[in-house]
Amino acid sequence: MKRLPLAFYAGCLLVALLLAGVVSYAASGSPDGLDAVTQTGCELDEAGEPVGGTCIAQNAGEHATAASPLADYTVGGAEGTTGVAGVVGVLVTLAVAGGLFWVLRRRSSPSGTPSRVE
């Protein structure tokens, strides 16, 4: 099996980091389709939170990770840190995936041939 050069992996990482750090600022802050449907029938305040009417969104609460450092695609809830949160997300995902691949990789037997799990 031919191994890809390190420059290829570095290029892929650079593209992923650029997309996460730059393009993430273009993401819409408007509710997506599911949010819009759950808010049907509600009276919303200027922040888009339901304050009256009858809709599914009135029964919604905070999610389990609302107080986490990267909640709402920001770092610590600070405005303008969407790109930083995206870069951190890419790096964490790469670290977890790389760790899993390293742990689950095929290992060679002492004879030099890949071992089989049966």
Phi and psi restraints in degrees (value plus and minus 20) as a CYANA .aco file:
   2 LYS   PHI     -98.8   -58.8
   2 LYS   PSI     114.0   154.0
   3 ARG   PHI    -110.7   -70.7
   3 ARG   PSI     118.9   158.9
   4 LEU   PHI     -97.6   -57.6
   4 LEU   PSI     126.4   166.4
   5 PRO   PHI     -88.4   -48.4
   5 PRO   PSI     135.0   175.0
   6 LEU   PHI     -79.2   -39.2
   6 LEU   PSI     -51.7   -11.7
   7 ALA   PHI     -81.5   -41.5
   7 ALA   PSI     -54.4   -14.4
   8 PHE   PHI     -83.8   -43.8
   8 PHE   PSI     -67.5   -27.5
   9 TYR   PHI     -84.6   -44.6
   9 TYR   PSI     -60.1   -20.1
  10 ALA   PHI     -84.6   -44.6
  10 ALA   PSI     -59.5   -19.5
  11 GLY   PHI     -84.0   -44.0
  11 GLY   PSI     -63.1   -23.1
  12 CYS   PHI     -82.1   -42.1
  12 CYS   PSI     -63.0   -23.0
  13 LEU   PHI     -82.8   -42.8
  13 LEU   PSI     -62.3   -22.3
  14 LEU   PHI     -82.4   -42.4
  14 LEU   PSI     -63.5   -23.5
  15 VAL   PHI     -82.9   -42.9
  15 VAL   PSI     -64.4   -24.4
  16 ALA   PHI     -82.7   -42.7
  16 ALA   PSI     -62.5   -22.5
  17 LEU   PHI     -87.7   -47.7
  17 LEU   PSI     -59.0   -19.0
  18 LEU   PHI     -84.8   -44.8
  18 LEU   PSI     -63.4   -23.4
  19 LEU   PHI     -82.4   -42.4
  19 LEU   PSI     -64.9   -24.9
  20 ALA   PHI     -87.8   -47.8
  20 ALA   PSI     -59.3   -19.3
  21 GLY   PHI    -104.3   -64.3
  21 GLY   PSI     -46.7    -6.7
  22 VAL   PHI    -128.6   -88.6
  22 VAL   PSI     -72.1   -32.1
  23 VAL   PHI     -89.2   -49.2
  23 VAL   PSI     -44.8    -4.8
  24 SER   PHI     -82.3   -42.3
  24 SER   PSI     -43.7    -3.7
  25 TYR   PHI     -90.5   -50.5
  25 TYR   PSI     -38.2     1.8
  26 ALA   PHI    -106.1   -66.1
  26 ALA   PSI     -24.0    16.0
  27 ALA   PHI     -84.8   -44.8
  27 ALA   PSI     123.8   163.8
  28 SER   PHI     -97.7   -57.7
  28 SER   PSI     118.5   158.5
  29 GLY   PHI    -110.5   -70.5
  29 GLY   PSI     -21.8    18.2
  30 SER   PHI     -93.4   -53.4
  30 SER   PSI     134.2   174.2
  31 PRO   PHI     -81.6   -41.6
  31 PRO   PSI     124.5   164.5
  32 ASP   PHI     -99.0   -59.0
  32 ASP   PSI    -195.6  -155.6
  33 GLY   PHI     -78.2   -38.2
  33 GLY   PSI     -63.5   -23.5
  34 LEU   PHI     -86.1   -46.1
  34 LEU   PSI     -64.5   -24.5
  35 ASP   PHI     -80.6   -40.6
  35 ASP   PSI     -63.0   -23.0
  36 ALA   PHI     -82.2   -42.2
  36 ALA   PSI     -60.9   -20.9
  37 VAL   PHI     -87.3   -47.3
  37 VAL   PSI     -61.9   -21.9
  38 THR   PHI     -88.9   -48.9
  38 THR   PSI     -39.6     0.4
  39 GLN   PHI    -112.8   -72.8
  39 GLN   PSI     -20.6    19.4
  40 THR   PHI     -83.2   -43.2
  40 THR   PSI     104.7   144.7
  41 GLY   PHI      75.9   115.9
  41 GLY   PSI     -20.4    19.6
  42 CYS   PHI    -117.8   -77.8
  42 CYS   PSI     134.5   174.5
  43 GLU   PHI    -116.7   -76.7
  43 GLU   PSI     106.2   146.2
  44 LEU   PHI    -129.7   -89.7
  44 LEU   PSI     125.8   165.8
  45 ASP   PHI    -102.5   -62.5
  45 ASP   PSI    -197.6  -157.6
  46 GLU   PHI     -85.3   -45.3
  46 GLU   PSI     -40.6    -0.6
  47 ALA   PHI    -106.6   -66.6
  47 ALA   PSI     -22.8    17.2
  48 GLY   PHI      65.9   105.9
  48 GLY   PSI      -7.8    32.2
  49 GLU   PHI    -111.7   -71.7
  49 GLU   PSI     119.7   159.7
  50 PRO   PHI     -88.0   -48.0
  50 PRO   PSI     111.2   151.2
  51 VAL   PHI    -142.7  -102.7
  51 VAL   PSI     -29.1    10.9
  52 GLY   PHI    -188.1  -148.1
  52 GLY   PSI    -199.1  -159.1
  53 GLY   PHI      63.6   103.6
  53 GLY   PSI    -188.0  -148.0
  54 THR   PHI    -148.9  -108.9
  54 THR   PSI      96.2   136.2
  55 CYS   PHI    -177.0  -137.0
  55 CYS   PSI     146.5   186.5
  56 ILE   PHI     -85.0   -45.0
  56 ILE   PSI     -55.6   -15.6
  57 ALA   PHI     -83.5   -43.5
  57 ALA   PSI     -40.6    -0.6
  58 GLN   PHI     -84.5   -44.5
  58 GLN   PSI     -46.2    -6.2
  59 ASN   PHI    -110.5   -70.5
  59 ASN   PSI     -21.3    18.7
  60 ALA   PHI     -96.3   -56.3
  60 ALA   PSI     125.6   165.6
  61 GLY   PHI    -142.0  -102.0
  61 GLY   PSI    -197.3  -157.3
  62 GLU   PHI     -89.4   -49.4
  62 GLU   PSI     124.3   164.3
  63 HIS   PHI    -101.1   -61.1
  63 HIS   PSI     147.1   187.1
  64 ALA   PHI     -82.5   -42.5
  64 ALA   PSI     -46.0    -6.0
  65 THR   PHI    -124.5   -84.5
  65 THR   PSI      -0.6    39.4
  66 ALA   PHI     -82.0   -42.0
  66 ALA   PSI     -47.2    -7.2
  67 ALA   PHI    -118.8   -78.8
  67 ALA   PSI     -11.7    28.3
  68 SER   PHI     -93.9   -53.9
  68 SER   PSI     141.7   181.7
  69 PRO   PHI     -82.6   -42.6
  69 PRO   PSI     -44.9    -4.9
  70 LEU   PHI    -133.1   -93.1
  70 LEU   PSI       4.3    44.3
  71 ALA   PHI     -84.6   -44.6
  71 ALA   PSI     126.5   166.5
  72 ASP   PHI      38.2    78.2
  72 ASP   PSI      10.0    50.0
  73 TYR   PHI      38.6    78.6
  73 TYR   PSI      15.1    55.1
  74 THR   PHI    -153.7  -113.7
  74 THR   PSI     149.2   189.2
  75 VAL   PHI    -120.6   -80.6
  75 VAL   PSI      90.5   130.5
  76 GLY   PHI      45.3    85.3
  76 GLY   PSI       0.4    40.4
  77 GLY   PHI      59.2    99.2
  77 GLY   PSI     -15.8    24.2
  78 ALA   PHI     -95.0   -55.0
  78 ALA   PSI     116.7   156.7
  79 GLU   PHI     -84.4   -44.4
  79 GLU   PSI     125.7   165.7
  80 GLY   PHI      59.6    99.6
  80 GLY   PSI      -6.8    33.2
  81 THR   PHI    -131.1   -91.1
  81 THR   PSI       1.7    41.7
  82 THR   PHI     -80.9   -40.9
  82 THR   PSI     -62.5   -22.5
  83 GLY   PHI     -84.4   -44.4
  83 GLY   PSI     -60.6   -20.6
  84 VAL   PHI     -83.8   -43.8
  84 VAL   PSI     -63.0   -23.0
  85 ALA   PHI     -82.5   -42.5
  85 ALA   PSI     -57.8   -17.8
  86 GLY   PHI     -84.4   -44.4
  86 GLY   PSI     -62.9   -22.9
  87 VAL   PHI     -84.6   -44.6
  87 VAL   PSI     -63.9   -23.9
  88 VAL   PHI     -81.3   -41.3
  88 VAL   PSI     -61.7   -21.7
  89 GLY   PHI     -81.4   -41.4
  89 GLY   PSI     -62.4   -22.4
  90 VAL   PHI     -82.6   -42.6
  90 VAL   PSI     -65.8   -25.8
  91 LEU   PHI     -86.3   -46.3
  91 LEU   PSI     -59.6   -19.6
  92 VAL   PHI     -86.6   -46.6
  92 VAL   PSI     -63.3   -23.3
  93 THR   PHI     -81.5   -41.5
  93 THR   PSI     -63.4   -23.4
  94 LEU   PHI     -82.4   -42.4
  94 LEU   PSI     -61.5   -21.5
  95 ALA   PHI     -85.3   -45.3
  95 ALA   PSI     -64.0   -24.0
  96 VAL   PHI     -86.4   -46.4
  96 VAL   PSI     -66.5   -26.5
  97 ALA   PHI     -83.9   -43.9
  97 ALA   PSI     -64.0   -24.0
  98 GLY   PHI     -81.5   -41.5
  98 GLY   PSI     -60.8   -20.8
  99 GLY   PHI     -83.5   -43.5
  99 GLY   PSI     -62.6   -22.6
 100 LEU   PHI     -85.3   -45.3
 100 LEU   PSI     -63.3   -23.3
 101 PHE   PHI     -82.0   -42.0
 101 PHE   PSI     -59.3   -19.3
 102 TRP   PHI     -86.2   -46.2
 102 TRP   PSI     -62.4   -22.4
 103 VAL   PHI     -89.7   -49.7
 103 VAL   PSI     -58.1   -18.1
 104 LEU   PHI    -115.4   -75.4
 104 LEU   PSI     -14.7    25.3
 105 ARG   PHI     -84.8   -44.8
 105 ARG   PSI     138.1   178.1
 106 ARG   PHI     -93.6   -53.6
 106 ARG   PSI     114.0   154.0
 107 ARG   PHI    -124.7   -84.7
 107 ARG   PSI     128.4   168.4
 108 SER   PHI    -105.4   -65.4
 108 SER   PSI     124.5   164.5
 109 SER   PHI     -99.2   -59.2
 109 SER   PSI     148.8   188.8
 110 PRO   PHI     -76.3   -36.3
 110 PRO   PSI     -44.7    -4.7
 111 SER   PHI     -99.4   -59.4
 111 SER   PSI     -27.0    13.0
 112 GLY   PHI      76.5   116.5
 112 GLY   PSI     -24.9    15.1
 113 THR   PHI    -116.4   -76.4
 113 THR   PSI     128.6   168.6
 114 PRO   PHI     -80.7   -40.7
 114 PRO   PSI     119.2   159.2
 115 SER   PHI    -101.4   -61.4
 115 SER   PSI     134.3   174.3
 116 ARG   PHI    -131.3   -91.3
 116 ARG   PSI     120.2   160.2
 117 VAL   PHI    -118.7   -78.7
 117 VAL   PSI     104.0   144.0
